[in-house]
Amino acid sequence: MPKVKGIGNMREDIASLRNEYTREKLDESSIDINPFNQFDKWFTEAVASEILEPNAMIVSTVSKDGMPSQRTVLLKDANKEGYTFYTNYDSRKGRELADNPNISMLFPWYELERQVIITGQAQKVSREISAKYFHSRPRESQLGAWASQQSNEITDRSVLEEKLKMLEERFLNKEVPLPENWGGYLVIPKTFEFWQGRSSRLHDRIFYQDEMEGTWKISRLSP
Ligand SMILES: Cc1cc2nc3c(=O)[nH]c(=O)nc-3n(C[C@H](O)[C@H](O)[C@H](O)COP(=O)(O)O)c2cc1C
């Protein structure tokens, strides 16, 4: 039987885990002056590179008393206004956004030695937009959205399985309607940061700040 290493025995190995980043560079002469276009370019490259879940992003929200929380969600739409993901409005993130719409989204594209961080404010999309996306999802996912009171405590897994069985009967041969508490958030960006790993830890960080509608101040941040 192989000996399982405890974290205590791995401490030295953890400290020695590191990579040099040498794939690419990011500089002022080649970036797009519009961060939405720069994001499109990097997102297209992330999809083309076939990394796992290129549209997965870590979304941070902040509770009323200032405690941050994070979770992964999937980007489902990008347009000239902002970026949309879908979730349960009564979830922890939904409750926090109701009190404080400030939000941060982070795309961790490690295989590309890249990271993008967008901060801004989230607002609910219209019921029509949410319904259109909801009905494009597989039926099991639609029923799953009904079955889960996301972020609430449950006694065990059977609670979900029984609920799903009940919902399958309730909506048998019927379209599954959009739940009241489920839908999209559109994140309207105020800042973008594009990070490209470089050698000797002297990474490139290009920061865009929304100064006035449509005008973006571009600066370079120290790594
Ligand atoms: C790869 C991945 C994708 C996910 N996508 C979503 C998503 O699009 N929407 C969502 O509500 N939860 C998604 N989740 C689950 C969330 O990370 C989280 O557990 C859930 O939304 C509850 O978060 P909250 O209690 O902080 O509100 C995803 C998780 C992973 C690992």
Ligand as a Chemical Component Dictionary entry (heavy atoms), coordinates in Angstrom:
data_LIG
# 
_chem_comp.id                   LIG 
_chem_comp.type                 NON-POLYMER 
_chem_comp.pdbx_formal_charge   0 
_chem_comp.three_letter_code    LIG 
# 
loop_
_chem_comp_atom.comp_id 
_chem_comp_atom.atom_id 
_chem_comp_atom.alt_atom_id 
_chem_comp_atom.type_symbol 
_chem_comp_atom.charge 
_chem_comp_atom.model_Cartn_x 
_chem_comp_atom.model_Cartn_y 
_chem_comp_atom.model_Cartn_z 
_chem_comp_atom.pdbx_ordinal 
LIG C1  C1  C 0 -17.557 24.712 -12.543 1  
LIG C2  C2  C 0 -18.721 25.198 -11.716 2  
LIG C3  C3  C 0 -19.729 25.921 -12.330 3  
LIG C4  C4  C 0 -20.811 26.401 -11.575 4  
LIG N1  N1  N 0 -21.752 27.172 -12.210 5  
LIG C5  C5  C 0 -22.764 27.709 -11.477 6  
LIG C6  C6  C 0 -23.681 28.623 -12.087 7  
LIG O1  O1  O 0 -23.578 28.982 -13.273 8  
LIG N2  N2  N 0 -24.676 29.121 -11.301 9  
LIG C7  C7  C 0 -24.796 28.792 -9.981  10 
LIG O2  O2  O 0 -25.728 29.272 -9.336  11 
LIG N3  N3  N 0 -23.937 27.955 -9.375  12 
LIG C8  C8  C 0 -22.907 27.410 -10.089 13 
LIG N4  N4  N 0 -21.994 26.588 -9.473  14 
LIG C9  C9  C 0 -22.162 26.299 -8.020  15 
LIG C10 C10 C 0 -21.631 27.491 -7.218  16 
LIG O3  O3  O 0 -20.210 27.457 -7.179  17 
LIG C11 C11 C 0 -22.194 27.554 -5.775  18 
LIG O4  O4  O 0 -21.961 26.345 -5.090  19 
LIG C12 C12 C 0 -23.689 27.861 -5.743  20 
LIG O5  O5  O 0 -24.055 28.829 -6.710  21 
LIG C13 C13 C 0 -24.108 28.351 -4.358  22 
LIG O6  O6  O 0 -23.380 29.518 -4.042  23 
LIG P1  P1  P 0 -23.769 30.508 -2.831  24 
LIG O7  O7  O 0 -24.280 29.630 -1.699  25 
LIG O8  O8  O 0 -22.495 31.198 -2.499  26 
LIG O9  O9  O 0 -24.816 31.456 -3.351  27 
LIG C14 C14 C 0 -20.894 26.112 -10.192 28 
LIG C15 C15 C 0 -19.853 25.400 -9.578  29 
LIG C16 C16 C 0 -18.783 24.958 -10.327 30 
LIG C17 C17 C 0 -17.655 24.236 -9.637  31 
# 
loop_
_chem_comp_bond.comp_id 
_chem_comp_bond.atom_id_1 
_chem_comp_bond.atom_id_2 
_chem_comp_bond.value_order 
_chem_comp_bond.pdbx_ordinal 
LIG C1  C2  SING 1  
LIG C2  C3  SING 2  
LIG C2  C16 DOUB 3  
LIG C3  C4  DOUB 4  
LIG C4  N1  SING 5  
LIG C4  C14 SING 6  
LIG N1  C5  DOUB 7  
LIG C5  C6  SING 8  
LIG C5  C8  SING 9  
LIG C6  O1  DOUB 10 
LIG C6  N2  SING 11 
LIG N2  C7  SING 12 
LIG C7  O2  DOUB 13 
LIG C7  N3  SING 14 
LIG N3  C8  DOUB 15 
LIG C8  N4  SING 16 
LIG N4  C9  SING 17 
LIG N4  C14 SING 18 
LIG C9  C10 SING 19 
LIG C10 O3  SING 20 
LIG C10 C11 SING 21 
LIG C11 O4  SING 22 
LIG C11 C12 SING 23 
LIG C12 O5  SING 24 
LIG C12 C13 SING 25 
LIG C13 O6  SING 26 
LIG O6  P1  SING 27 
LIG P1  O7  DOUB 28 
LIG P1  O8  SING 29 
LIG P1  O9  SING 30 
LIG C14 C15 DOUB 31 
LIG C15 C16 SING 32 
LIG C16 C17 SING 33 
# 
